[in-house]
Amino acid sequence: MTADRHGHRMSDTGAEAAAHYEQALDDLLFFRPEVVQSVRAALASSPNSAMGQAFGAYLGVLGTEEKDAAAAREVFVRFRSGRHEDDLTRRERMHLAAVTAWLDGDIHGAGRLLEDLTVAYPRDALALFAGHQIDFLTGNAPRLRDRVGGALGAWNKDDRHHGPLLSMYAFGLEESGHYERAEDAALAALARHPHDVWGIHAAAHTYEMRDRFTDGIRFLDARTDNWAAGTLLTVHTWWHYALYALERGDTARVLEIYDRAIHHDAAPGVAMQLLDAAALLWRLHLAQDDQSTRWARLADAWESRDDGAHYAFNDVHAVMAYVGAGRLAQAEQLVHDRQQWVAGAAPTVTNRAMTTDIGLPVCRALIAYGRQEWGRAMDLLLPVRHRLHTFGGSHAQRDAVQRTLVEAALRAGHTDLARTLLSERIQLRPLCPYNRSAQARLEEHLGNPPHAACARERVVAPASP
């Protein structure tokens, strides 16, 4: 029986397919688009390879694309129905169970199965990667950190894939608030593999969360050749770059990045990229920066997808686009459709709870904000603000929603709440220009010009990178 390079046996997998599988793992861990071709090559060589089939199914769900997941499920169900699994290894059966749970919508169940798999087989890179992405998609920061941290001790530091694991660990550290440790881990990974874009991504998050926007720009500028084209994270990394520029007050640069790299006529229209576009424009919307033309194109892109209920995090960003474009009827229709879906969805489907508990309240709040019903938007967001992580994404991504709550409180005249929210934010991120400028607006509303001037003085002035 063929085995991978860590000695894990692979049923019904020839030597050629095993080589393609190893290449696919390398492509996956370094976020190369070629991973799709590598998996197809493995399956073309050994169609009944359990690990090849599992890998292909994971690719169908990792992108949170409803149509891709449905296609992957059809292929995978056909594969499983046509074979006996008694001859598979325990590891392979665990992978098939995890894939089945994920394709059936039980993302949490898949994460638990992959956790058990990693405990038994800590050098299974595919299980680590898939589990890490589940922890990100479900907003589970402790697991995002510890799933990889618990396996790292079993890996030889000279192994080629130890670096990408460090990058994964760095992102988990960052989302758990260990920013300096996360930066160290990310830079250690990049010292081994400068093109490790997940390491670049993890480091970028640490600069964002510590308000080191100029350092973040310098960091990304120094590594442009390693991330700015040809990776699965290129658009998202440009989004981080645009966030830095936005905080430095360089709106022209933000829009240049948006038009050239984030959303344009040739953009593929995948959910992960469209939500980056919506999250960026929404921050401008909160600042009363009219981007109606860009909003219209983005709303068209969301509408053309004709998505069903699949991942609530995507739904929220679709609603941002509809509200930003002034298409409140479309936003209301999406909410209605999700309400109908929730009523019939099985309790084991993870997105059911995500939609009910977080997705629908946030979507309704965004619509209220678009109608200038500030108090209603505030009332909808306030009960969920400490639970937003449960519908996925990172702290940086979810901050668009947190800022919406701040703006709603300010505009509704709820000054006590606005003061509390801004105090919370300033204690965590004292150098964030948005926090200080919002505080200045609050003080002006309260009739305290000297305090407003003091807050504005604390806004870090834009500086050249």
Rosetta blueprint (number, residue, H / E / L):
1 M L
2 T E
3 A E
4 D L
5 R L
6 H L
7 G L
8 H L
9 R E
10 M E
11 S L
12 D L
13 T L
14 G L
15 A H
16 E H
17 A H
18 A H
19 A H
20 H H
21 Y H
22 E H
23 Q H
24 A H
25 L H
26 D H
27 D H
28 L H
29 L H
30 F L
31 F L
32 R L
33 P L
34 E L
35 V H
36 V H
37 Q H
38 S H
39 V H
40 R H
41 A H
42 A H
43 L H
44 A H
45 S H
46 S L
47 P L
48 N L
49 S L
50 A H
51 M H
52 G H
53 Q H
54 A H
55 F H
56 G H
57 A H
58 Y H
59 L H
60 G H
61 V H
62 L H
63 G L
64 T L
65 E L
66 E H
67 K H
68 D H
69 A H
70 A H
71 A H
72 A H
73 R H
74 E H
75 V H
76 F H
77 V H
78 R H
79 F H
80 R H
81 S H
82 G L
83 R L
84 H L
85 E L
86 D L
87 D L
88 L L
89 T L
90 R H
91 R H
92 E H
93 R H
94 M H
95 H H
96 L H
97 A H
98 A H
99 V H
100 T H
101 A H
102 W H
103 L H
104 D L
105 G L
106 D L
107 I H
108 H H
109 G H
110 A H
111 G H
112 R H
113 L H
114 L H
115 E H
116 D H
117 L H
118 T H
119 V H
120 A H
121 Y L
122 P L
123 R L
124 D L
125 A H
126 L H
127 A H
128 L H
129 F H
130 A H
131 G H
132 H H
133 Q H
134 I H
135 D H
136 F H
137 L H
138 T L
139 G L
140 N L
141 A H
142 P H
143 R H
144 L H
145 R H
146 D H
147 R H
148 V H
149 G H
150 G H
151 A H
152 L H
153 G L
154 A L
155 W L
156 N L
157 K L
158 D L
159 D L
160 R L
161 H L
162 H H
163 G H
164 P H
165 L H
166 L H
167 S H
168 M H
169 Y H
170 A H
171 F H
172 G H
173 L H
174 E H
175 E H
176 S L
177 G L
178 H L
179 Y H
180 E H
181 R H
182 A H
183 E H
184 D H
185 A H
186 A H
187 L H
188 A H
189 A H
190 L H
191 A H
192 R H
193 H L
194 P L
195 H L
196 D L
197 V H
198 W H
199 G H
200 I H
201 H H
202 A H
203 A H
204 A H
205 H H
206 T H
207 Y H
208 E H
209 M H
210 R L
211 D L
212 R L
213 F H
214 T H
215 D H
216 G H
217 I H
218 R H
219 F H
220 L H
221 D H
222 A H
223 R L
224 T H
225 D H
226 N H
227 W H
228 A L
229 A L
230 G L
231 T L
232 L L
233 L L
234 T H
235 V H
236 H H
237 T H
238 W H
239 W H
240 H H
241 Y H
242 A H
243 L H
244 Y H
245 A H
246 L H
247 E H
248 R L
249 G L
250 D L
251 T H
252 A H
253 R H
254 V H
255 L H
256 E H
257 I H
258 Y H
259 D H
260 R H
261 A H
262 I H
263 H L
264 H L
265 D L
266 A L
267 A L
268 P L
269 G L
270 V L
271 A H
272 M H
273 Q H
274 L H
275 L H
276 D H
277 A H
278 A H
279 A H
280 L H
281 L H
282 W H
283 R H
284 L H
285 H H
286 L H
287 A L
288 Q L
289 D L
290 D L
291 Q L
292 S H
293 T H
294 R H
295 W H
296 A H
297 R H
298 L H
299 A H
300 D H
301 A H
302 W H
303 E H
304 S H
305 R H
306 D L
307 D L
308 G L
309 A L
310 H L
311 Y L
312 A H
313 F H
314 N H
315 D H
316 V H
317 H H
318 A H
319 V H
320 M H
321 A H
322 Y H
323 V H
324 G H
325 A L
326 G L
327 R L
328 L H
329 A H
330 Q H
331 A H
332 E H
333 Q H
334 L H
335 V H
336 H H
337 D H
338 R H
339 Q H
340 Q H
341 W H
342 V H
343 A H
344 G H
345 A L
346 A L
347 P L
348 T L
349 V L
350 T H
351 N H
352 R H
353 A H
354 M H
355 T H
356 T H
357 D H
358 I H
359 G H
360 L H
361 P H
362 V H
363 C H
364 R H
365 A H
366 L H
367 I H
368 A H
369 Y H
370 G H
371 R L
372 Q L
373 E L
374 W H
375 G H
376 R H
377 A H
378 M H
379 D H
380 L H
381 L H
382 L H
383 P H
384 V H
385 R L
386 H L
387 R L
388 L H
389 H H
390 T H
391 F H
392 G L
393 G L
394 S L
395 H H
396 A H
397 Q H
398 R H
399 D H
400 A H
401 V H
402 Q H
403 R H
404 T H
405 L H
406 V H
407 E H
408 A H
409 A H
410 L H
411 R H
412 A H
413 G L
414 H L
415 T H
416 D H
417 L H
418 A H
419 R H
420 T H
421 L H
422 L H
423 S H
424 E H
425 R H
426 I H
427 Q H
428 L H
429 R L
430 P L
431 L L
432 C L
433 P H
434 Y H
435 N H
436 R H
437 S H
438 A H
439 Q H
440 A H
441 R H
442 L H
443 E H
444 E H
445 H H
446 L L
447 G L
448 N L
449 P H
450 P H
451 H H
452 A H
453 A H
454 C H
455 A H
456 R H
457 E H
458 R L
459 V L
460 V L
461 A L
462 P L
463 A L
464 S L
465 P L
